[in-house]
Amino acid sequence: REIAEVLGRSPRTVEAHRSHLMQKLGAANIIELLLRAAELGILPNGPAPSTETGGTNGSPLQEEASESK
């Protein structure tokens, strides 16, 4: 549901696309799907957005930038 909200699509649409990707990549579950996508280099660069929240407004926590000097 969260992905559907972010993309502005229905949960059923997101589920259908995920199911088709799993079939095409030969994945039996979401973990296999992610591993296969990583092997093929089709995942976006960078870490996944954090789902942890901080503060009272529910905004994502932000890590402090470390200076490398």
N, CA, C and O atoms as a Tripos MOL2 file, in Angstrom:
@<TRIPOS>MOLECULE
protein
  276   275    69     0     0
PROTEIN
NO_CHARGES

@<TRIPOS>ATOM
      1 N           0.8210   -1.2000    0.0000 N.3       1 ARG1
      2 CA          0.0000    0.0000    0.0000 C.3       1 ARG1
      3 C           0.8590    1.2540    0.0000 C.2       1 ARG1
      4 O           0.5460    2.2330   -0.6780 O.2       1 ARG1
      5 N           1.9380    1.2170    0.7620 N.am      2 GLU2
      6 CA          2.8110    2.3870    0.8520 C.3       2 GLU2
      7 C           3.3980    2.7370   -0.5140 C.2       2 GLU2
      8 O           3.4460    3.9080   -0.8890 O.2       2 GLU2
      9 N           3.8420    1.7290   -1.2500 N.am      3 ILE3
     10 CA          4.3990    1.9690   -2.5860 C.3       3 ILE3
     11 C           3.3240    2.5370   -3.4970 C.2       3 ILE3
     12 O           3.5840    3.4640   -4.2650 O.2       3 ILE3
     13 N           2.1310    1.9940   -3.4160 N.am      4 ALA4
     14 CA          1.0220    2.4800   -4.2400 C.3       4 ALA4
     15 C           0.7350    3.9480   -3.9490 C.2       4 ALA4
     16 O           0.5010    4.7290   -4.8710 O.2       4 ALA4
     17 N           0.7530    4.3240   -2.6790 N.am      5 GLU5
     18 CA          0.5090    5.7190   -2.3110 C.3       5 GLU5
     19 C           1.5900    6.6330   -2.8680 C.2       5 GLU5
     20 O           1.2910    7.6980   -3.4100 O.2       5 GLU5
     21 N           2.8500    6.2160   -2.7360 N.am      6 VAL6
     22 CA          3.9640    7.0260   -3.2340 C.3       6 VAL6
     23 C           3.8710    7.2060   -4.7440 C.2       6 VAL6
     24 O           4.1420    8.2890   -5.2630 O.2       6 VAL6
     25 N           3.4890    6.1470   -5.4480 N.am      7 LEU7
     26 CA          3.4130    6.1940   -6.9110 C.3       7 LEU7
     27 C           2.0880    6.7360   -7.4310 C.2       7 LEU7
     28 O           1.9470    6.9980   -8.6250 O.2       7 LEU7
     29 N           1.1240    6.9040   -6.5420 N.am      8 GLY8
     30 CA         -0.1900    7.3840   -6.9680 C.3       8 GLY8
     31 C          -0.9510    6.3450   -7.7720 C.2       8 GLY8
     32 O          -1.6960    6.6820   -8.6930 O.2       8 GLY8
     33 N          -0.7620    5.0810   -7.4220 N.am      9 ARG9
     34 CA         -1.4290    3.9680   -8.1010 C.3       9 ARG9
     35 C          -2.1980    3.1490   -7.0750 C.2       9 ARG9
     36 O          -2.0000    3.3010   -5.8700 O.2       9 ARG9
     37 N          -3.0710    2.2850   -7.5600 N.am     10 SER10
     38 CA         -3.8140    1.4270   -6.6390 C.3      10 SER10
     39 C          -2.9060    0.2830   -6.1720 C.2      10 SER10
     40 O          -1.9860   -0.1140   -6.8870 O.2      10 SER10
     41 N          -3.1670   -0.2400   -4.9750 N.am     11 PRO11
     42 CA         -2.3850   -1.3870   -4.5080 C.3      11 PRO11
     43 C          -2.4680   -2.5800   -5.4590 C.2      11 PRO11
     44 O          -1.4960   -3.3210   -5.6030 O.2      11 PRO11
     45 N          -3.6090   -2.7730   -6.1060 N.am     12 ARG12
     46 CA         -3.7520   -3.8930   -7.0530 C.3      12 ARG12
     47 C          -2.8480   -3.7140   -8.2680 C.2      12 ARG12
     48 O          -2.2970   -4.6910   -8.7770 O.2      12 ARG12
     49 N          -2.6910   -2.4830   -8.7350 N.am     13 THR13
     50 CA         -1.8090   -2.2190   -9.8720 C.3      13 THR13
     51 C          -0.3640   -2.5280   -9.4990 C.2      13 THR13
     52 O           0.3600   -3.1620  -10.2660 O.2      13 THR13
     53 N           0.0460   -2.0810   -8.3290 N.am     14 VAL14
     54 CA          1.4100   -2.3410   -7.8650 C.3      14 VAL14
     55 C           1.6330   -3.8410   -7.7160 C.2      14 VAL14
     56 O           2.6770   -4.3520   -8.1230 O.2      14 VAL14
     57 N           0.6750   -4.5450   -7.1430 N.am     15 GLU15
     58 CA          0.7800   -5.9930   -6.9780 C.3      15 GLU15
     59 C           0.8760   -6.6950   -8.3320 C.2      15 GLU15
     60 O           1.6490   -7.6420   -8.4770 O.2      15 GLU15
     61 N           0.1160   -6.2520   -9.3090 N.am     16 ALA16
     62 CA          0.1620   -6.8600  -10.6460 C.3      16 ALA16
     63 C           1.5400   -6.6750  -11.2780 C.2      16 ALA16
     64 O           2.0870   -7.6120  -11.8600 O.2      16 ALA16
     65 N           2.0990   -5.4760  -11.1660 N.am     17 HIS17
     66 CA          3.4330   -5.2310  -11.7320 C.3      17 HIS17
     67 C           4.4920   -6.0720  -11.0200 C.2      17 HIS17
     68 O           5.3790   -6.6350  -11.6630 O.2      17 HIS17
     69 N           4.3980   -6.1550   -9.6920 N.am     18 ARG18
     70 CA          5.3530   -6.9650   -8.9380 C.3      18 ARG18
     71 C           5.2450   -8.4300   -9.3430 C.2      18 ARG18
     72 O           6.2590   -9.1090   -9.5100 O.2      18 ARG18
     73 N           4.0240   -8.9140   -9.4990 N.am     19 SER19
     74 CA          3.8070  -10.2990   -9.8960 C.3      19 SER19
     75 C           4.4060  -10.5870  -11.2740 C.2      19 SER19
     76 O           5.0320  -11.6270  -11.4780 O.2      19 SER19
     77 N           4.2110   -9.6640  -12.2140 N.am     20 HIS20
     78 CA          4.7800   -9.8430  -13.5550 C.3      20 HIS20
     79 C           6.3050   -9.8440  -13.5140 C.2      20 HIS20
     80 O           6.9480  -10.6400  -14.2000 O.2      20 HIS20
     81 N           6.8790   -8.9570  -12.7130 N.am     21 LEU21
     82 CA          8.3390   -8.9410  -12.5790 C.3      21 LEU21
     83 C           8.8490  -10.2510  -11.9900 C.2      21 LEU21
     84 O           9.8620  -10.7860  -12.4400 O.2      21 LEU21
     85 N           8.1490  -10.7630  -10.9890 N.am     22 MET22
     86 CA          8.5580  -12.0250  -10.3770 C.3      22 MET22
     87 C           8.5240  -13.1570  -11.3990 C.2      22 MET22
     88 O           9.4280  -13.9920  -11.4280 O.2      22 MET22
     89 N           7.4920  -13.1920  -12.2350 N.am     23 GLN23
     90 CA          7.4050  -14.2260  -13.2680 C.3      23 GLN23
     91 C           8.5450  -14.0860  -14.2670 C.2      23 GLN23
     92 O           9.2040  -15.0710  -14.6030 O.2      23 GLN23
     93 N           8.7800  -12.8710  -14.7420 N.am     24 LYS24
     94 CA          9.8180  -12.6470  -15.7490 C.3      24 LYS24
     95 C          11.2100  -12.9590  -15.2230 C.2      24 LYS24
     96 O          12.0590  -13.4510  -15.9670 O.2      24 LYS24
     97 N          11.4520  -12.6750  -13.9390 N.am     25 LEU25
     98 CA         12.7760  -12.8950  -13.3690 C.3      25 LEU25
     99 C          12.9080  -14.2470  -12.6810 C.2      25 LEU25
    100 O          13.9720  -14.5730  -12.1540 O.2      25 LEU25
    101 N          11.8380  -15.0350  -12.6810 N.am     26 GLY26
    102 CA         11.8850  -16.3690  -12.0840 C.3      26 GLY26
    103 C          12.0410  -16.3490  -10.5770 C.2      26 GLY26
    104 O          12.7150  -17.2090  -10.0110 O.2      26 GLY26
    105 N          11.4230  -15.3730   -9.9180 N.am     27 ALA27
    106 CA         11.5340  -15.2420   -8.4670 C.3      27 ALA27
    107 C          10.3040  -15.8320   -7.7860 C.2      27 ALA27
    108 O           9.1720  -15.5930   -8.2060 O.2      27 ALA27
    109 N          10.5450  -16.6100   -6.7250 N.am     28 ALA28
    110 CA          9.4460  -17.2290   -5.9840 C.3      28 ALA28
    111 C           8.9090  -16.3290   -4.8820 C.2      28 ALA28
    112 O           7.7950  -16.5290   -4.3980 O.2      28 ALA28
    113 N           9.7050  -15.3310   -4.4820 N.am     29 ASN29
    114 CA          9.2700  -14.4200   -3.4210 C.3      29 ASN29
    115 C           9.9740  -13.0760   -3.5970 C.2      29 ASN29
    116 O          10.8120  -12.9170   -4.4860 O.2      29 ASN29
    117 N           9.6300  -12.1190   -2.7510 N.am     30 ILE30
    118 CA         10.1590  -10.7640   -2.9000 C.3      30 ILE30
    119 C          11.6740  -10.7190   -2.6920 C.2      30 ILE30
    120 O          12.3620   -9.9250   -3.3340 O.2      30 ILE30
    121 N          12.1950  -11.5570   -1.8080 N.am     31 ILE31
    122 CA         13.6430  -11.5870   -1.5770 C.3      31 ILE31
    123 C          14.3580  -12.0410   -2.8440 C.2      31 ILE31
    124 O          15.3400  -11.4260   -3.2600 O.2      31 ILE31
    125 N          13.8710  -13.1120   -3.4560 N.am     32 GLU32
    126 CA         14.4710  -13.5850   -4.7040 C.3      32 GLU32
    127 C          14.3550  -12.5260   -5.7920 C.2      32 GLU32
    128 O          15.2730  -12.3550   -6.5940 O.2      32 GLU32
    129 N          13.2340  -11.8160   -5.8240 N.am     33 LEU33
    130 CA         13.0470  -10.7540   -6.8090 C.3      33 LEU33
    131 C          14.1040   -9.6700   -6.6380 C.2      33 LEU33
    132 O          14.7170   -9.2360   -7.6140 O.2      33 LEU33
    133 N          14.3180   -9.2340   -5.4060 N.am     34 LEU34
    134 CA         15.3140   -8.1930   -5.1500 C.3      34 LEU34
    135 C          16.7300   -8.6730   -5.4510 C.2      34 LEU34
    136 O          17.5330   -7.9270   -6.0110 O.2      34 LEU34
    137 N          17.0380   -9.9130   -5.0830 N.am     35 LEU35
    138 CA         18.3650  -10.4540   -5.3740 C.3      35 LEU35
    139 C          18.6070  -10.5490   -6.8760 C.2      35 LEU35
    140 O          19.6840  -10.1990   -7.3590 O.2      35 LEU35
    141 N          17.6130  -11.0200   -7.6080 N.am     36 ARG36
    142 CA         17.7390  -11.1480   -9.0670 C.3      36 ARG36
    143 C          17.8880   -9.7770   -9.7160 C.2      36 ARG36
    144 O          18.7050   -9.5970  -10.6180 O.2      36 ARG36
    145 N          17.0970   -8.8140   -9.2530 N.am     37 ALA37
    146 CA         17.1930   -7.4530   -9.7950 C.3      37 ALA37
    147 C          18.5740   -6.8680   -9.5210 C.2      37 ALA37
    148 O          19.1300   -6.1730  -10.3710 O.2      37 ALA37
    149 N          19.1310   -7.1420   -8.3430 N.am     38 ALA38
    150 CA         20.4730   -6.6590   -8.0150 C.3      38 ALA38
    151 C          21.5100   -7.3070   -8.9270 C.2      38 ALA38
    152 O          22.4210   -6.6330   -9.4090 O.2      38 ALA38
    153 N          21.3760   -8.6060   -9.1660 N.am     39 GLU39
    154 CA         22.2950   -9.3150  -10.0620 C.3      39 GLU39
    155 C          22.2750   -8.7100  -11.4610 C.2      39 GLU39
    156 O          23.3140   -8.6080  -12.1150 O.2      39 GLU39
    157 N          21.1020   -8.3140  -11.9120 N.am     40 LEU40
    158 CA         20.9460   -7.7540  -13.2550 C.3      40 LEU40
    159 C          21.2910   -6.2690  -13.3220 C.2      40 LEU40
    160 O          21.3540   -5.6900  -14.4070 O.2      40 LEU40
    161 N          21.5130   -5.6590  -12.1710 N.am     41 GLY41
    162 CA         21.8520   -4.2400  -12.1380 C.3      41 GLY41
    163 C          20.6860   -3.3260  -12.4510 C.2      41 GLY41
    164 O          20.8870   -2.2240  -12.9620 O.2      41 GLY41
    165 N          19.4660   -3.7640  -12.1540 N.am     42 ILE42
    166 CA         18.3030   -2.9350  -12.4820 C.3      42 ILE42
    167 C          17.6910   -2.2560  -11.2600 C.2      42 ILE42
    168 O          16.6060   -1.6800  -11.3460 O.2      42 ILE42
    169 N          18.3810   -2.3220  -10.1300 N.am     43 LEU43
    170 CA         17.9220   -1.5900   -8.9510 C.3      43 LEU43
    171 C          18.4550   -0.1680   -9.0260 C.2      43 LEU43
    172 O          19.5310    0.0580   -9.5800 O.2      43 LEU43
    173 N          17.7140    0.8010   -8.4730 N.am     44 PRO44
    174 CA         18.2270    2.1770   -8.4680 C.3      44 PRO44
    175 C          19.4650    2.2730   -7.5860 C.2      44 PRO44
    176 O          19.6200    1.5040   -6.6370 O.2      44 PRO44
    177 N          20.3380    3.2140   -7.8990 N.am     45 ASN45
    178 CA         21.5450    3.4210   -7.1020 C.3      45 ASN45
    179 C          21.1960    4.0280   -5.7590 C.2      45 ASN45
    180 O          20.2130    4.7590   -5.6370 O.2      45 ASN45
    181 N          21.9860    3.7320   -4.7670 N.am     46 GLY46
    182 CA         21.7980    4.3180   -3.4480 C.3      46 GLY46
    183 C          20.9420    3.4460   -2.5570 C.2      46 GLY46
    184 O          20.3030    2.4980   -3.0140 O.2      46 GLY46
    185 N          20.9370    3.7810   -1.2780 N.am     47 PRO47
    186 CA         20.1600    2.9950   -0.3210 C.3      47 PRO47
    187 C          18.6710    3.2530   -0.4520 C.2      47 PRO47
    188 O          18.2490    4.2860   -0.9700 O.2      47 PRO47
    189 N          17.8880    2.3100    0.0190 N.am     48 ALA48
    190 CA         16.4350    2.4740    0.0240 C.3      48 ALA48
    191 C          16.0630    3.5460    1.0340 C.2      48 ALA48
    192 O          16.7440    3.7030    2.0480 O.2      48 ALA48
    193 N          14.9950    4.2840    0.7730 N.am     49 PRO49
    194 CA         14.5640    5.2930    1.7390 C.3      49 PRO49
    195 C          14.2190    4.6550    3.0760 C.2      49 PRO49
    196 O          13.6550    3.5620    3.1200 O.2      49 PRO49
    197 N          14.5550    5.3270    4.1540 N.am     50 SER50
    198 CA         14.2770    4.8280    5.4900 C.3      50 SER50
    199 C          12.7880    4.9150    5.7860 C.2      50 SER50
    200 O          12.1240    5.8840    5.4190 O.2      50 SER50
    201 N          12.2750    3.8920    6.4540 N.am     51 THR51
    202 CA         10.8780    3.9390    6.8680 C.3      51 THR51
    203 C          10.7700    4.2770    8.3450 C.2      51 THR51
    204 O           9.6720    4.3770    8.8920 O.2      51 THR51
    205 N          11.9440    4.4540    8.9980 N.am     52 GLU52
    206 CA         11.9290    4.8440   10.4000 C.3      52 GLU52
    207 C          11.4760    6.2910   10.4950 C.2      52 GLU52
    208 O          11.7810    7.1100    9.6280 O.2      52 GLU52
    209 N          10.7560    6.5880   11.5460 N.am     53 THR53
    210 CA         10.3210    7.9640   11.7270 C.3      53 THR53
    211 C          10.8630    8.5080   13.0260 C.2      53 THR53
    212 O          11.1290    7.7620   13.9680 O.2      53 THR53
    213 N          11.0210    9.7800   13.0650 N.am     54 GLY54
    214 CA         11.4980   10.4400   14.2740 C.3      54 GLY54
    215 C          10.6880   11.6850   14.5010 C.2      54 GLY54
    216 O          10.0240   12.1700   13.5850 O.2      54 GLY54
    217 N          10.7280   12.2090   15.7000 N.am     55 GLY55
    218 CA          9.9810   13.4160   15.9940 C.3      55 GLY55
    219 C           8.4960   13.1360   16.0680 C.2      55 GLY55
    220 O           8.0560   11.9900   15.9780 O.2      55 GLY55
    221 N           7.7430   14.1850   16.2300 N.am     56 THR56
    222 CA          6.3010   14.0100   16.3830 C.3      56 THR56
    223 C           5.5480   14.1180   15.0730 C.2      56 THR56
    224 O           4.3690   13.7720   15.0050 O.2      56 THR56
    225 N           6.2150   14.5940   14.0290 N.am     57 ASN57
    226 CA          5.5120   14.7550   12.7550 C.3      57 ASN57
    227 C           5.6220   13.5300   11.8590 C.2      57 ASN57
    228 O           5.0490   13.5170   10.7700 O.2      57 ASN57
    229 N           6.3470   12.4930   12.2930 N.am     58 GLY58
    230 CA          6.4610   11.2740   11.5090 C.3      58 GLY58
    231 C           7.3870   11.3850   10.3220 C.2      58 GLY58
    232 O           7.3780   10.5130    9.4520 O.2      58 GLY58
    233 N           8.1940   12.4400   10.2600 N.am     59 SER59
    234 CA          9.1140   12.5860    9.1380 C.3      59 SER59
    235 C          10.2680   11.6050    9.2890 C.2      59 SER59
    236 O          10.6130   11.2250   10.4080 O.2      59 SER59
    237 N          10.8780   11.1830    8.1610 N.am     60 PRO60
    238 CA         11.9860   10.2290    8.2380 C.3      60 PRO60
    239 C          13.1550   10.8050    9.0240 C.2      60 PRO60
    240 O          13.4140   12.0080    8.9970 O.2      60 PRO60
    241 N          13.8510    9.9200    9.7230 N.am     61 LEU61
    242 CA         15.0580   10.3290   10.4280 C.3      61 LEU61
    243 C          16.1340   10.6600    9.4110 C.2      61 LEU61
    244 O          16.2230   10.0140    8.3670 O.2      61 LEU61
    245 N          16.9310   11.6380    9.7010 N.am     62 GLN62
    246 CA         18.0310   11.9900    8.8100 C.3      62 GLN62
    247 C          19.3380   11.7540    9.5390 C.2      62 GLN62
    248 O          19.5220   12.1960   10.6730 O.2      62 GLN62
    249 N          20.2530   11.0450    8.8680 N.am     63 GLU63
    250 CA         21.5530   10.7960    9.4620 C.3      63 GLU63
    251 C          22.3900   12.0570    9.3570 C.2      63 GLU63
    252 O          22.3060   12.7970    8.3780 O.2      63 GLU63
    253 N          23.2010   12.2900   10.3860 N.am     64 GLU64
    254 CA         24.0820   13.4440   10.3370 C.3      64 GLU64
    255 C          25.1730   13.1770    9.3200 C.2      64 GLU64
    256 O          25.7260   12.0790    9.2620 O.2      64 GLU64
    257 N          25.4780   14.1800    8.5240 N.am     65 ALA65
    258 CA         26.5300   14.0430    7.5190 C.3      65 ALA65
    259 C          27.8760   14.0770    8.2180 C.2      65 ALA65
    260 O          28.1500   14.9760    9.0120 O.2      65 ALA65
    261 N          28.7020   13.1080    7.9240 N.am     66 SER66
    262 CA         30.0390   13.1070    8.5120 C.3      66 SER66
    263 C          30.9950   13.7770    7.5440 C.2      66 SER66
    264 O          30.9390   13.5630    6.3330 O.2      66 SER66
    265 N          31.8570   14.5790    8.0980 N.am     67 GLU67
    266 CA         32.8180   15.2900    7.2570 C.3      67 GLU67
    267 C          34.0470   14.4230    7.0910 C.2      67 GLU67
    268 O          34.5420   13.8440    8.0590 O.2      67 GLU67
    269 N          34.5360   14.3320    5.8800 N.am     68 SER68
    270 CA         35.7000   13.4920    5.5940 C.3      68 SER68
    271 C          36.8920   14.3560    5.2300 C.2      68 SER68
    272 O          37.3880   14.3130    4.1050 O.2      68 SER68
    273 N          37.3440   15.1410    6.1960 N.am     69 LYS69
    274 CA         38.5110   16.0050    5.9540 C.3      69 LYS69
    275 C          39.6550   15.5850    6.8020 C.2      69 LYS69
    276 O          40.7250   16.1910    6.7400 O.2      69 LYS69
@<TRIPOS>BOND
     1     1     2 1
     2     2     3 1
     3     3     4 2
     4     3     5 am
     5     5     6 1
     6     6     7 1
     7     7     8 2
     8     7     9 am
     9     9    10 1
    10    10    11 1
    11    11    12 2
    12    11    13 am
    13    13    14 1
    14    14    15 1
    15    15    16 2
    16    15    17 am
    17    17    18 1
    18    18    19 1
    19    19    20 2
    20    19    21 am
    21    21    22 1
    22    22    23 1
    23    23    24 2
    24    23    25 am
    25    25    26 1
    26    26    27 1
    27    27    28 2
    28    27    29 am
    29    29    30 1
    30    30    31 1
    31    31    32 2
    32    31    33 am
    33    33    34 1
    34    34    35 1
    35    35    36 2
    36    35    37 am
    37    37    38 1
    38    38    39 1
    39    39    40 2
    40    39    41 am
    41    41    42 1
    42    42    43 1
    43    43    44 2
    44    43    45 am
    45    45    46 1
    46    46    47 1
    47    47    48 2
    48    47    49 am
    49    49    50 1
    50    50    51 1
    51    51    52 2
    52    51    53 am
    53    53    54 1
    54    54    55 1
    55    55    56 2
    56    55    57 am
    57    57    58 1
    58    58    59 1
    59    59    60 2
    60    59    61 am
    61    61    62 1
    62    62    63 1
    63    63    64 2
    64    63    65 am
    65    65    66 1
    66    66    67 1
    67    67    68 2
    68    67    69 am
    69    69    70 1
    70    70    71 1
    71    71    72 2
    72    71    73 am
    73    73    74 1
    74    74    75 1
    75    75    76 2
    76    75    77 am
    77    77    78 1
    78    78    79 1
    79    79    80 2
    80    79    81 am
    81    81    82 1
    82    82    83 1
    83    83    84 2
    84    83    85 am
    85    85    86 1
    86    86    87 1
    87    87    88 2
    88    87    89 am
    89    89    90 1
    90    90    91 1
    91    91    92 2
    92    91    93 am
    93    93    94 1
    94    94    95 1
    95    95    96 2
    96    95    97 am
    97    97    98 1
    98    98    99 1
    99    99   100 2
   100    99   101 am
   101   101   102 1
   102   102   103 1
   103   103   104 2
   104   103   105 am
   105   105   106 1
   106   106   107 1
   107   107   108 2
   108   107   109 am
   109   109   110 1
   110   110   111 1
   111   111   112 2
   112   111   113 am
   113   113   114 1
   114   114   115 1
   115   115   116 2
   116   115   117 am
   117   117   118 1
   118   118   119 1
   119   119   120 2
   120   119   121 am
   121   121   122 1
   122   122   123 1
   123   123   124 2
   124   123   125 am
   125   125   126 1
   126   126   127 1
   127   127   128 2
   128   127   129 am
   129   129   130 1
   130   130   131 1
   131   131   132 2
   132   131   133 am
   133   133   134 1
   134   134   135 1
   135   135   136 2
   136   135   137 am
   137   137   138 1
   138   138   139 1
   139   139   140 2
   140   139   141 am
   141   141   142 1
   142   142   143 1
   143   143   144 2
   144   143   145 am
   145   145   146 1
   146   146   147 1
   147   147   148 2
   148   147   149 am
   149   149   150 1
   150   150   151 1
   151   151   152 2
   152   151   153 am
   153   153   154 1
   154   154   155 1
   155   155   156 2
   156   155   157 am
   157   157   158 1
   158   158   159 1
   159   159   160 2
   160   159   161 am
   161   161   162 1
   162   162   163 1
   163   163   164 2
   164   163   165 am
   165   165   166 1
   166   166   167 1
   167   167   168 2
   168   167   169 am
   169   169   170 1
   170   170   171 1
   171   171   172 2
   172   171   173 am
   173   173   174 1
   174   174   175 1
   175   175   176 2
   176   175   177 am
   177   177   178 1
   178   178   179 1
   179   179   180 2
   180   179   181 am
   181   181   182 1
   182   182   183 1
   183   183   184 2
   184   183   185 am
   185   185   186 1
   186   186   187 1
   187   187   188 2
   188   187   189 am
   189   189   190 1
   190   190   191 1
   191   191   192 2
   192   191   193 am
   193   193   194 1
   194   194   195 1
   195   195   196 2
   196   195   197 am
   197   197   198 1
   198   198   199 1
   199   199   200 2
   200   199   201 am
   201   201   202 1
   202   202   203 1
   203   203   204 2
   204   203   205 am
   205   205   206 1
   206   206   207 1
   207   207   208 2
   208   207   209 am
   209   209   210 1
   210   210   211 1
   211   211   212 2
   212   211   213 am
   213   213   214 1
   214   214   215 1
   215   215   216 2
   216   215   217 am
   217   217   218 1
   218   218   219 1
   219   219   220 2
   220   219   221 am
   221   221   222 1
   222   222   223 1
   223   223   224 2
   224   223   225 am
   225   225   226 1
   226   226   227 1
   227   227   228 2
   228   227   229 am
   229   229   230 1
   230   230   231 1
   231   231   232 2
   232   231   233 am
   233   233   234 1
   234   234   235 1
   235   235   236 2
   236   235   237 am
   237   237   238 1
   238   238   239 1
   239   239   240 2
   240   239   241 am
   241   241   242 1
   242   242   243 1
   243   243   244 2
   244   243   245 am
   245   245   246 1
   246   246   247 1
   247   247   248 2
   248   247   249 am
   249   249   250 1
   250   250   251 1
   251   251   252 2
   252   251   253 am
   253   253   254 1
   254   254   255 1
   255   255   256 2
   256   255   257 am
   257   257   258 1
   258   258   259 1
   259   259   260 2
   260   259   261 am
   261   261   262 1
   262   262   263 1
   263   263   264 2
   264   263   265 am
   265   265   266 1
   266   266   267 1
   267   267   268 2
   268   267   269 am
   269   269   270 1
   270   270   271 1
   271   271   272 2
   272   271   273 am
   273   273   274 1
   274   274   275 1
   275   275   276 2
@<TRIPOS>SUBSTRUCTURE
     1 ARG1         2 RESIDUE 1 A ARG
     2 GLU2         6 RESIDUE 1 A GLU
     3 ILE3        10 RESIDUE 1 A ILE
     4 ALA4        14 RESIDUE 1 A ALA
     5 GLU5        18 RESIDUE 1 A GLU
     6 VAL6        22 RESIDUE 1 A VAL
     7 LEU7        26 RESIDUE 1 A LEU
     8 GLY8        30 RESIDUE 1 A GLY
     9 ARG9        34 RESIDUE 1 A ARG
    10 SER10       38 RESIDUE 1 A SER
    11 PRO11       42 RESIDUE 1 A PRO
    12 ARG12       46 RESIDUE 1 A ARG
    13 THR13       50 RESIDUE 1 A THR
    14 VAL14       54 RESIDUE 1 A VAL
    15 GLU15       58 RESIDUE 1 A GLU
    16 ALA16       62 RESIDUE 1 A ALA
    17 HIS17       66 RESIDUE 1 A HIS
    18 ARG18       70 RESIDUE 1 A ARG
    19 SER19       74 RESIDUE 1 A SER
    20 HIS20       78 RESIDUE 1 A HIS
    21 LEU21       82 RESIDUE 1 A LEU
    22 MET22       86 RESIDUE 1 A MET
    23 GLN23       90 RESIDUE 1 A GLN
    24 LYS24       94 RESIDUE 1 A LYS
    25 LEU25       98 RESIDUE 1 A LEU
    26 GLY26      102 RESIDUE 1 A GLY
    27 ALA27      106 RESIDUE 1 A ALA
    28 ALA28      110 RESIDUE 1 A ALA
    29 ASN29      114 RESIDUE 1 A ASN
    30 ILE30      118 RESIDUE 1 A ILE
    31 ILE31      122 RESIDUE 1 A ILE
    32 GLU32      126 RESIDUE 1 A GLU
    33 LEU33      130 RESIDUE 1 A LEU
    34 LEU34      134 RESIDUE 1 A LEU
    35 LEU35      138 RESIDUE 1 A LEU
    36 ARG36      142 RESIDUE 1 A ARG
    37 ALA37      146 RESIDUE 1 A ALA
    38 ALA38      150 RESIDUE 1 A ALA
    39 GLU39      154 RESIDUE 1 A GLU
    40 LEU40      158 RESIDUE 1 A LEU
    41 GLY41      162 RESIDUE 1 A GLY
    42 ILE42      166 RESIDUE 1 A ILE
    43 LEU43      170 RESIDUE 1 A LEU
    44 PRO44      174 RESIDUE 1 A PRO
    45 ASN45      178 RESIDUE 1 A ASN
    46 GLY46      182 RESIDUE 1 A GLY
    47 PRO47      186 RESIDUE 1 A PRO
    48 ALA48      190 RESIDUE 1 A ALA
    49 PRO49      194 RESIDUE 1 A PRO
    50 SER50      198 RESIDUE 1 A SER
    51 THR51      202 RESIDUE 1 A THR
    52 GLU52      206 RESIDUE 1 A GLU
    53 THR53      210 RESIDUE 1 A THR
    54 GLY54      214 RESIDUE 1 A GLY
    55 GLY55      218 RESIDUE 1 A GLY
    56 THR56      222 RESIDUE 1 A THR
    57 ASN57      226 RESIDUE 1 A ASN
    58 GLY58      230 RESIDUE 1 A GLY
    59 SER59      234 RESIDUE 1 A SER
    60 PRO60      238 RESIDUE 1 A PRO
    61 LEU61      242 RESIDUE 1 A LEU
    62 GLN62      246 RESIDUE 1 A GLN
    63 GLU63      250 RESIDUE 1 A GLU
    64 GLU64      254 RESIDUE 1 A GLU
    65 ALA65      258 RESIDUE 1 A ALA
    66 SER66      262 RESIDUE 1 A SER
    67 GLU67      266 RESIDUE 1 A GLU
    68 SER68      270 RESIDUE 1 A SER
    69 LYS69      274 RESIDUE 1 A LYS
